[in-house]
């Protein structure tokens, strides 16, 4: 097991315990978790709305701290959703990276933001 996989597994177990202690299993179905994930992603995006590229790259310390907490919310809901669906998130990420490497070969994609089907 890699360090990342091990960390995700610990996080998954802590989240499951956290939810069980609060009797939240009844609310943690895939639909509700996916909706909560989308809501948290929206809250994350709010911090960047209307900022220039430069402003977004240099967030004030307080805003960065708020962004960190919103990013954590997104990850926590994603990990919980994957747990409820029996998805090994680390393995899924490895598979996705391998697929993306084929879709976006370095020779064609380097320095370009073009979608794979238009390279």
Protein Blocks (a to p, Z undefined) as FASTA:
>chain_A
ZZklmmmmmmmmmmmmmmmmnopmmmmcfklmmmmmmmmmmmmmmmmgopafklmmmccf
klmmmmmmmmmmmmmmmmmmmmmnopafklmmmmmmmmmmmmmgfklmgopacdfklZZ
